[in-house]
Amino acid sequence: MACTVLGGGVSGLSTGIKLLERGLEVHLVAEKLSPETVSDTAAAWWYPFLVEPLIKTNRWSSESFREFVRLMNEEGLDFITMRMGREYLKQPCSAPGWSESIDHFRILEEHEVMDGYSFGWEIEAPVIEMGYYMPWLRSRFESLGGTIETRKISNFEELESNLIVNCSGLGAREICRDEEVVPVRGQVVYIQQDPGFGRYDQQPESLIYTIPRRDVTVLGGTAQKDDWTIEVRKKDEEDILEKCESLWPELDRSKIVGRAVGLRPSRTEVRLESEYLNGKRVIHNYGHGGAGVTLSWGCADEVLRMI
């Protein structure tokens, strides 16, 4: 069976790999490839963020968690590392649904909660360094026999295949006329300083994260809906630094080494469903918001099950 995957980000490549591993013939078409995709700018700490519906995204994120651990342990990918992180919340709440599927999850003791918060939890989860991971995905895809073509697609009729997996992200606004897909702008700062463990406030209105990687720590963030600006804004950077300093007072601004902006392809719900259009079967897999990496392998498995 032959199919075309539309989109060269983390969702498209991960899905293509899963299909190739099951013996399908896969051709990937994308307007942009790494390092020019939004996936390349992902801070990429495993964490379900800005995605619905929870009953499905909890399962997909859990499946991805297990695959990242497998890639780290069995494939020896040293650019995937397990790091501790603490999430701080204003009010106590129930443990998230995905907490039962990961190895380390615990509620914080009262003395461990930062000032200004009343509750929180600690998890250990994969951090994926996208500058290495995206080229690895492409190499894996091509080593399995997948082919890649770089061109812009405006509608599915331009593709010859009768089976299409649509991982076009923000491109779905044009290709599918799906106005539910909107950018949620994320700006980050890179600093060569290790906080020891990650510190997080994942509420969109007060978003804060310090994600430690081997090379840098990623500081964020912003979640600016329907904002298409890809330039770095000084005001946003100052806001990011002030927020991160509230959770990490030892932050040293003299160690800042870079900045980046990415537009998350957000939607009211992830669209993962099948439809027939002019004789072609199209399986949609887009709208992952700020959890494209976190959901990537679980959604790829879902596409495979559908096929």
C-alpha positions as CSV (number, residue, x, y, z in Angstrom):
1,M,0.0,0.0,0.0
2,A,1.3,3.5,-0.9
3,C,0.5,6.7,0.8
4,T,1.5,10.3,0.9
5,V,2.3,12.1,4.2
6,L,1.8,15.9,4.0
7,G,4.0,17.9,6.3
8,G,7.7,17.7,7.3
9,G,7.4,18.5,11.0
10,V,7.6,16.1,14.0
11,S,4.1,14.8,13.3
12,G,4.7,14.1,9.7
13,L,8.0,12.4,10.1
14,S,6.9,10.3,13.1
15,T,3.8,9.1,11.3
16,G,5.8,8.3,8.2
17,I,8.2,6.2,10.2
18,K,5.4,4.2,11.8
19,L,3.8,3.5,8.4
20,L,7.2,2.5,6.8
21,E,7.8,0.1,9.7
22,R,4.5,-1.6,8.9
23,G,5.5,-2.1,5.3
24,L,3.7,0.8,3.6
25,E,5.3,2.8,0.8
26,V,5.5,6.4,2.0
27,H,6.2,9.6,0.1
28,L,6.4,12.8,2.2
29,V,5.6,16.2,0.7
30,A,6.4,19.3,2.7
31,E,6.7,23.0,2.0
32,K,9.5,23.2,4.6
33,L,11.9,20.7,6.2
34,S,14.2,20.9,9.2
35,P,15.6,23.3,10.3
36,E,12.9,25.5,9.1
37,T,9.8,23.9,10.7
38,V,8.1,25.0,13.9
39,S,9.1,21.6,15.4
40,D,12.7,22.8,15.3
41,T,12.0,25.6,17.8
42,A,10.0,23.3,20.2
43,A,11.4,23.5,23.8
44,A,10.3,19.8,23.8
45,W,9.9,18.7,27.4
46,W,7.3,16.0,27.3
47,Y,4.2,17.5,28.7
48,P,0.6,17.6,27.4
49,F,0.0,21.4,26.9
50,L,-2.8,23.3,25.2
51,V,-4.5,20.2,23.7
52,E,-7.9,18.6,23.8
53,P,-9.8,16.3,24.0
54,L,-8.1,15.0,27.2
55,I,-9.5,11.5,27.0
56,K,-7.6,11.0,23.8
57,T,-4.6,13.3,24.3
58,N,-3.8,11.6,27.7
59,R,-3.5,8.3,25.9
60,W,-1.5,9.6,22.9
61,S,0.9,11.4,25.2
62,S,1.4,8.3,27.3
63,E,2.2,6.2,24.2
64,S,4.7,8.9,23.1
65,F,6.3,8.9,26.6
66,R,7.0,5.1,26.3
67,E,8.4,5.5,22.8
68,F,10.8,8.3,23.9
69,V,12.0,6.2,26.8
70,R,12.5,3.2,24.4
71,L,14.4,5.4,21.9
72,M,16.7,6.6,24.7
73,N,17.3,3.2,26.2
74,E,17.2,0.8,23.2
75,E,18.2,3.1,20.3
76,G,20.8,4.9,22.4
77,L,19.6,8.4,21.4
78,D,21.7,10.6,23.8
79,F,19.8,13.7,22.8
80,I,16.8,12.4,24.7
81,T,17.3,12.7,28.4
82,M,15.1,12.3,31.5
83,R,14.8,15.4,33.6
84,M,13.0,16.3,36.8
85,G,10.5,19.1,36.7
86,R,8.1,20.7,39.1
87,E,4.8,22.2,38.1
88,Y,3.4,24.9,40.4
89,L,-0.3,25.7,40.6
90,K,-2.4,28.4,42.3
91,Q,-5.0,26.0,43.6
92,P,-5.0,22.3,44.6
93,C,-6.5,20.0,42.0
94,S,-6.7,16.3,41.1
95,A,-3.7,14.6,39.5
96,P,-3.8,14.8,35.7
97,G,-5.0,11.7,33.9
98,W,-1.6,11.0,32.3
99,S,0.1,10.9,35.7
100,E,-0.8,7.2,36.1
101,S,1.2,6.2,33.0
102,I,4.6,7.7,33.9
103,D,7.1,6.2,36.3
104,H,7.7,9.2,38.5
105,F,4.9,11.4,39.7
106,R,4.4,12.8,43.2
107,I,2.6,15.7,44.9
108,L,4.9,18.3,46.3
109,E,5.3,18.8,50.0
110,E,4.1,22.2,51.3
111,H,7.7,23.5,51.8
112,E,8.6,22.6,48.2
113,V,5.9,24.9,46.7
114,M,7.1,28.3,45.5
115,D,5.8,31.5,47.0
116,G,2.7,32.6,45.2
117,Y,1.5,29.1,44.7
118,S,-0.4,26.6,46.9
119,F,0.1,23.3,45.2
120,G,2.2,21.4,42.7
121,W,3.7,18.1,41.6
122,E,7.0,16.7,40.4
123,I,7.5,14.5,37.4
124,E,10.4,13.0,35.5
125,A,9.9,13.2,31.8
126,P,11.9,13.2,28.5
127,V,13.5,16.3,27.2
128,I,14.1,16.1,23.4
129,E,16.8,18.3,21.8
130,M,15.1,19.1,18.5
131,G,18.3,20.3,16.7
132,Y,19.4,16.6,16.8
133,Y,16.1,14.9,16.9
134,M,14.6,16.3,13.7
135,P,17.6,15.3,11.6
136,W,17.5,11.8,13.2
137,L,13.8,11.5,12.3
138,R,14.5,12.4,8.7
139,S,17.5,9.9,8.6
140,R,15.3,7.2,10.1
141,F,12.5,7.9,7.6
142,E,14.8,7.8,4.6
143,S,16.7,4.7,5.8
144,L,13.4,2.8,5.9
145,G,12.8,3.7,2.2
146,G,10.7,6.8,2.6
147,T,11.0,9.5,-0.1
148,I,10.8,13.3,0.4
149,E,9.7,16.1,-1.9
150,T,9.8,19.8,-1.1
151,R,6.9,21.8,-2.5
152,K,3.8,23.8,-1.4
153,I,0.5,22.1,-1.6
154,S,-2.8,24.1,-1.8
155,N,-5.2,21.2,-2.0
156,F,-5.3,17.4,-1.9
157,E,-6.0,17.2,-5.6
158,E,-2.3,18.1,-6.3
159,L,-1.3,14.8,-4.7
160,E,-1.5,11.6,-6.8
161,S,-1.9,9.2,-3.9
162,N,-5.4,7.9,-2.9
163,L,-4.3,7.6,0.7
164,I,-3.1,10.9,2.3
165,V,-2.1,11.6,5.9
166,N,-2.5,15.3,6.5
167,C,0.1,16.5,9.1
168,S,0.1,20.1,7.7
169,G,-0.2,22.0,11.0
170,L,-1.0,25.6,10.3
171,G,-1.1,24.8,6.6
172,A,-4.5,23.2,7.2
173,R,-6.0,26.7,7.3
174,E,-5.5,26.9,3.6
175,I,-5.5,23.2,2.5
176,C,-8.6,22.2,4.6
177,R,-10.1,25.7,4.9
178,D,-10.0,25.0,8.6
179,E,-10.3,28.4,10.4
180,E,-10.2,26.6,13.7
181,V,-6.5,26.3,13.3
182,V,-4.7,29.4,14.7
183,P,-1.2,30.1,15.7
184,V,-0.3,30.4,19.4
185,R,2.9,32.3,19.4
186,G,5.8,31.0,21.5
187,Q,8.9,33.0,22.2
188,V,11.9,31.5,24.1
189,V,15.3,32.5,25.4
190,Y,18.3,30.2,25.5
191,I,20.7,30.4,28.5
192,Q,23.8,28.5,29.3
193,Q,22.9,27.8,32.9
194,D,21.4,24.7,34.5
195,P,18.6,25.1,37.0
196,G,19.1,21.6,38.2
197,F,15.4,20.7,37.7
198,G,12.7,22.3,35.5
199,R,10.3,24.8,37.0
200,Y,6.9,25.3,35.4
201,D,3.6,27.2,35.5
202,Q,1.7,25.8,32.6
203,Q,-1.4,28.1,32.7
204,P,-1.5,29.9,29.4
205,E,-2.1,33.3,31.0
206,S,1.0,33.0,33.2
207,L,3.1,30.6,31.3
208,I,6.5,30.0,32.7
209,Y,9.0,27.2,32.0
210,T,12.7,26.6,32.5
211,I,13.6,23.4,30.5
212,P,17.2,22.2,31.2
213,R,18.9,20.4,28.3
214,R,22.5,19.3,27.8
215,D,23.5,22.4,25.8
216,V,21.2,25.2,27.1
217,T,18.2,25.8,29.3
218,V,15.1,27.0,27.4
219,L,13.3,29.8,29.1
220,G,9.7,30.7,28.3
221,G,7.2,31.5,27.5
222,T,4.3,33.1,25.7
223,A,1.0,31.7,24.5
224,Q,-0.3,34.5,22.3
225,K,-3.3,33.3,20.3
226,D,-3.7,34.3,16.7
227,D,-0.4,36.2,16.7
228,W,1.6,35.6,13.5
229,T,4.7,37.6,14.5
230,I,7.8,35.6,14.0
231,E,10.2,38.3,15.1
232,V,11.7,38.4,18.6
233,R,10.0,41.1,20.7
234,K,12.1,42.7,23.5
235,K,9.1,43.3,25.7
236,D,8.2,39.6,25.6
237,E,11.8,38.7,26.4
238,E,11.8,40.9,29.4
239,D,8.5,39.4,30.6
240,I,9.9,35.9,30.1
241,L,13.0,36.7,32.1
242,E,11.0,38.3,35.0
243,K,8.6,35.3,35.2
244,C,11.4,32.8,35.1
245,E,13.3,34.7,37.8
246,S,10.2,34.4,40.0
247,L,10.7,30.6,40.0
248,W,14.5,30.6,39.5
249,P,16.1,33.5,41.4
250,E,19.6,32.4,40.5
251,L,19.0,33.0,36.8
252,D,22.0,34.8,35.4
253,R,21.1,37.0,32.4
254,S,24.7,37.4,31.4
255,K,24.6,33.8,30.2
256,I,21.9,34.3,27.6
257,V,23.0,32.9,24.3
258,G,20.0,33.0,22.0
259,R,16.3,33.5,21.2
260,A,13.7,32.0,19.0
261,V,10.0,32.2,18.1
262,G,7.7,29.5,16.9
263,L,4.0,29.4,16.0
264,R,2.2,26.5,17.6
265,P,-0.6,25.1,15.3
266,S,-3.4,25.2,17.8
267,R,-7.0,24.1,17.5
268,T,-10.0,23.6,19.8
269,E,-9.3,19.9,19.5
270,V,-6.6,17.9,17.8
271,R,-8.1,16.8,14.5
272,L,-7.3,13.1,14.1
273,E,-10.0,11.6,11.8
274,S,-10.6,10.1,8.4
275,E,-12.7,11.4,5.5
276,Y,-13.1,10.7,1.8
277,L,-12.6,13.6,-0.7
278,N,-13.1,13.0,-4.4
279,G,-12.1,9.4,-4.1
280,K,-9.1,10.0,-1.9
281,R,-9.0,8.8,1.7
282,V,-7.5,11.6,3.9
283,I,-6.5,11.0,7.5
284,H,-6.1,14.3,9.3
285,N,-3.4,14.6,12.0
286,Y,-3.0,18.2,13.0
287,G,-3.9,20.9,15.6
288,H,-1.5,19.6,18.3
289,G,-0.9,23.1,19.8
290,G,2.0,23.2,22.2
291,A,2.2,19.4,22.4
292,G,3.3,18.3,19.0
293,V,6.3,16.5,20.2
294,T,4.5,15.1,23.3
295,L,1.7,13.6,21.1
296,S,3.8,12.7,18.1
297,W,4.2,8.9,18.5
298,G,0.8,8.3,20.0
299,C,-0.9,10.1,17.2
300,A,1.2,8.2,14.7
301,D,0.1,5.0,16.2
302,E,-3.5,6.2,16.0
303,V,-3.1,6.8,12.3
304,L,-1.7,3.4,11.8
305,R,-4.6,1.8,13.7
306,M,-7.0,3.7,11.4
307,I,-5.3,2.5,8.3
